[in-house]
């Protein structure tokens, strides 16, 4: 069983137990990028080991931002 999230506006199905790192690999994203989402007007960062289905509600939009000393916002 899985759930659906949005990655930069595109709906993406994810299986239960999928981590942020696994999602980045599947989408060909850079390892240094940070997965972020907005909750109550605040930007939250997901860790690479976070399980997506446990960390965010279904339908949440995730964005990838530059990491390693790069400023985003």
C-alpha positions, -999 to 999 in steps of 0.1 A, spaced: 0 0 0 13 35 -7 2 71 -8 4 100 -31 25 131 -25 33 160 -48 69 168 -58 72 203 -71 36 202 -82 36 168 -99 18 139 -82 41 110 -73 30 77 -58 53 65 -29 52 30 -13 49 26 24 83 27 40 99 49 13 126 72 27 134 107 14 168 93 2 150 66 -18 127 92 -33 157 114 -43 174 84 -60 142 75 -78 138 110 -91 174 115 -100 179 143 -75 213 154 -61 223 139 -28 230 173 -14 196 187 -20 172 192 9 136 180 8 113 206 22 76 212 26 54 239 41 33 234 72 12 262 87 32 288 67 66 274 79 91 256 58 101 223 73 131 201 62 129 164 59 159 142 67 171 117 42 162 88 66 127 101 72 99 78 60 77 99 38 44 83 49 53 88 86 66 124 82 40 142 61 3 139 53 -8 124 20 -10 151 -8 17 173 7 39 191 -18 76 185 -14 102 207 -30 140 202 -33 163 230 -23 201 233 -27 219 221 4 255 222 17 259 259 25 235 272 -2 208 296 9 172 288 0 140 305 8 
